[in-house]
Amino acid sequence: MVWVESTSNYPVSVLQAYNPDTMNLREHDTRDDMKVWLSTREVDDLLDAADNQQQRIALELGARCGLRSHEVLDVAPEDVVDTDAGTVLRVWHGKGDKYRETPVPRDLATTIRTVDEYRDAESSVSLLDITTTRTLRRWVERAAHALAEEHGEPGWREVTFHDLRRTWATNLRSADVDALLVCDWGGWNDLDTFLEHYRGTHSPESQKRERDKVEWL
């Protein structure tokens, strides 16, 4: 059982108990809100709560490809390419205007290419018809708050777009993907920067796997 002190839209100083295979939260060091790591099931639930296909794709680009919110706005269908390393998404203008490539799941790549076939715009035109990260934040908030109401789980109200990237990175490390490769895919400048934000965190699935080793937990 992980105990977390509430700091948001529910009573302050009331300890909420969260089962590790549902919501996994931790307090920010310098802010009053929470960091959230979603389980695989919770990611699926959030994607299913999106209002339409465009919103789902946007959330998937964060949760499945690790994109920052401003990077999502720039994604065009032509950025999905097949390479010797597998299908990747080209991120032309990452943080610091740096280029990188990150893996894209097969189903998401297929969805993006299918959308491109049926829309009128060129493949070089941005996939989403929005221009601000504020809209992305609203989409995440709307989907997460709907899940909070549906499941009676206040932890959903803490979820932000950056938590999708956080979840993506932590899940890669929990799957034993090399940390330097995660840095490369995620666009972190160096390993120290990556570890500063993600060291000591574990995906809900890895926590459950370790708990199952102990009969009385």
C-alpha positions as CSV (number, residue, x, y, z in Angstrom):
1,M,0.0,0.0,0.0
2,V,1.4,3.4,-1.0
3,W,0.2,6.3,1.2
4,V,0.1,9.8,-0.3
5,E,-1.0,13.1,1.2
6,S,-3.7,14.8,-0.7
7,T,-2.7,18.2,-2.0
8,S,-5.2,19.1,-4.7
9,N,-9.0,19.1,-5.1
10,Y,-9.8,16.9,-2.2
11,P,-9.3,17.5,1.6
12,V,-5.8,18.6,2.6
13,S,-4.0,16.6,5.3
14,V,-6.2,13.6,4.7
15,L,-4.1,10.5,3.8
16,Q,-5.4,8.6,0.8
17,A,-4.4,5.0,0.3
18,Y,-3.7,4.0,-3.3
19,N,-3.2,0.4,-4.4
20,P,0.0,0.3,-6.4
21,D,-1.6,-1.5,-9.3
22,T,-4.1,1.4,-9.7
23,M,-2.9,4.9,-9.0
24,N,0.8,5.6,-8.4
25,L,1.5,9.1,-7.2
26,R,4.3,11.1,-5.6
27,E,4.5,14.7,-4.3
28,H,6.6,17.2,-6.3
29,D,9.6,18.4,-4.5
30,T,8.8,22.1,-5.1
31,R,5.1,22.2,-6.1
32,D,1.8,21.4,-4.5
33,D,0.6,19.0,-7.2
34,M,1.5,15.4,-7.8
35,K,3.6,13.3,-10.2
36,V,1.6,10.4,-11.6
37,W,2.7,7.1,-13.1
38,L,0.0,5.3,-14.9
39,S,-0.3,1.5,-15.3
40,T,-0.8,0.0,-18.7
41,R,-4.5,-0.5,-18.0
42,E,-4.8,3.1,-16.8
43,V,-3.1,4.4,-20.0
44,D,-5.7,2.3,-22.0
45,D,-8.5,3.8,-19.9
46,L,-7.3,7.3,-20.5
47,L,-7.0,6.8,-24.2
48,D,-10.5,5.3,-24.3
49,A,-11.9,8.3,-22.5
50,A,-10.7,10.7,-25.3
51,D,-13.6,12.4,-27.0
52,N,-12.5,11.6,-30.5
53,Q,-9.8,10.1,-32.7
54,Q,-7.8,13.3,-32.9
55,Q,-7.6,13.6,-29.1
56,R,-6.8,9.9,-28.7
57,I,-3.9,10.2,-31.2
58,A,-2.6,13.3,-29.3
59,L,-2.6,11.4,-25.9
60,E,-1.0,8.4,-27.5
61,L,1.9,10.5,-28.8
62,G,2.6,11.4,-25.2
63,A,1.9,8.0,-23.6
64,R,3.3,5.7,-26.4
65,C,6.1,7.9,-27.9
66,G,7.1,10.1,-25.0
67,L,6.6,13.4,-26.8
68,R,6.5,16.7,-25.0
69,S,3.3,18.7,-25.4
70,H,4.8,21.2,-27.9
71,E,6.3,18.4,-29.9
72,V,2.9,16.8,-30.4
73,L,1.6,19.9,-32.2
74,D,4.3,19.5,-34.9
75,V,3.7,15.8,-35.8
76,A,2.9,15.3,-39.4
77,P,2.1,11.9,-41.1
78,E,5.3,12.0,-43.1
79,D,7.3,12.0,-39.8
80,V,6.3,8.3,-39.4
81,V,9.0,6.3,-41.2
82,D,10.2,2.8,-41.5
83,T,13.9,2.3,-40.6
84,D,16.3,-0.6,-40.0
85,A,15.6,0.0,-36.3
86,G,11.8,-0.3,-36.8
87,T,9.1,2.2,-37.3
88,V,10.0,5.5,-35.8
89,L,8.6,9.0,-35.4
90,R,10.9,11.9,-36.4
91,V,10.8,14.8,-34.0
92,W,12.3,17.7,-35.9
93,H,12.1,20.4,-33.3
94,G,12.4,18.9,-29.8
95,K,13.6,20.8,-26.7
96,G,16.4,23.1,-27.7
97,D,15.3,22.7,-31.3
98,K,17.1,19.3,-31.4
99,Y,16.2,16.5,-33.8
100,R,15.6,12.9,-32.6
101,E,13.8,9.7,-33.5
102,T,11.6,7.7,-31.1
103,P,9.9,4.4,-31.7
104,V,6.2,4.5,-32.6
105,P,3.9,1.5,-31.9
106,R,2.7,-0.4,-34.9
107,D,-1.0,0.3,-34.2
108,L,-0.4,4.1,-33.7
109,A,1.7,4.2,-36.9
110,T,-1.1,2.5,-38.8
111,T,-3.7,4.9,-37.4
112,I,-1.7,8.0,-38.4
113,R,-1.1,6.6,-41.9
114,T,-4.8,5.8,-42.3
115,V,-5.9,9.2,-41.2
116,D,-3.4,10.7,-43.7
117,E,-5.0,8.6,-46.6
118,Y,-8.5,10.0,-45.9
119,R,-7.8,13.6,-45.2
120,D,-7.4,16.4,-47.7
121,A,-4.1,17.9,-46.3
122,E,-0.6,17.0,-47.5
123,S,1.4,14.5,-45.5
124,S,3.7,17.3,-44.4
125,V,0.9,19.2,-42.7
126,S,0.5,18.8,-38.9
127,L,-1.7,15.8,-38.0
128,L,-3.7,17.8,-35.3
129,D,-5.8,20.8,-36.1
130,I,-4.8,22.6,-32.9
131,T,-2.1,25.2,-32.3
132,T,-1.7,25.5,-28.5
133,T,-0.6,23.2,-25.8
134,R,-3.4,24.6,-23.7
135,T,-5.8,22.6,-25.8
136,L,-3.8,19.4,-25.1
137,R,-3.9,20.1,-21.4
138,R,-7.7,20.5,-21.6
139,W,-8.1,17.2,-23.4
140,V,-6.1,15.4,-20.8
141,E,-8.0,17.1,-18.0
142,R,-11.4,16.3,-19.5
143,A,-10.6,12.6,-20.0
144,A,-8.9,12.2,-16.6
145,H,-11.7,14.0,-14.7
146,A,-14.3,11.8,-16.4
147,L,-12.4,8.7,-15.2
148,A,-12.2,10.2,-11.7
149,E,-16.0,10.5,-11.6
150,E,-16.5,7.1,-13.2
151,H,-14.1,5.2,-10.8
152,G,-14.4,7.4,-7.7
153,E,-10.6,7.7,-7.8
154,P,-9.4,11.3,-7.0
155,G,-5.9,10.5,-8.2
156,W,-7.1,10.9,-11.8
157,R,-7.5,14.6,-11.2
158,E,-3.8,14.9,-10.8
159,V,-2.9,13.6,-14.2
160,T,-1.3,16.0,-16.6
161,F,0.1,15.7,-20.1
162,H,3.7,15.5,-18.8
163,D,2.6,12.4,-16.7
164,L,2.1,10.6,-20.0
165,R,5.8,11.2,-20.9
166,R,6.8,10.3,-17.4
167,T,4.9,7.0,-17.6
168,W,6.4,6.2,-21.0
169,A,10.0,6.7,-19.7
170,T,9.5,4.8,-16.5
171,N,7.8,1.8,-18.3
172,L,10.8,1.6,-20.7
173,R,13.2,1.5,-17.8
174,S,11.1,-1.1,-16.0
175,A,11.3,-3.2,-19.1
176,D,15.1,-3.0,-18.9
177,V,15.6,-0.8,-21.9
178,D,19.1,0.8,-21.6
179,A,18.9,4.1,-19.8
180,L,21.1,5.8,-22.4
181,L,18.8,4.7,-25.2
182,V,15.8,6.0,-23.2
183,C,17.6,9.3,-23.0
184,D,18.1,9.3,-26.7
185,W,14.5,8.4,-27.6
186,G,13.1,10.9,-25.0
187,G,15.5,13.8,-25.9
188,W,17.1,14.2,-22.5
189,N,20.5,16.0,-22.7
190,D,22.3,13.5,-20.5
191,L,21.8,10.6,-18.2
192,D,22.0,12.8,-15.0
193,T,19.1,14.9,-16.2
194,F,17.0,11.8,-16.9
195,L,17.9,10.2,-13.5
196,E,17.1,13.5,-11.7
197,H,13.5,13.3,-12.8
198,Y,13.0,9.5,-12.9
199,R,15.4,7.9,-10.4
200,G,13.7,5.9,-7.7
201,T,10.4,5.5,-9.5
202,H,8.9,2.2,-10.7
203,S,6.0,1.4,-12.9
204,P,2.9,0.1,-11.2
205,E,3.5,-3.2,-13.0
206,S,7.0,-3.6,-11.7
207,Q,5.8,-2.7,-8.2
208,K,3.1,-5.4,-8.4
209,R,5.7,-7.9,-9.7
210,E,7.9,-7.3,-6.8
211,R,5.1,-7.4,-4.2
212,D,4.0,-10.8,-5.5
213,K,7.3,-12.2,-4.3
214,V,6.2,-11.5,-0.7
215,E,3.3,-13.6,0.5
216,W,2.2,-11.3,3.3
217,L,2.1,-8.1,1.1
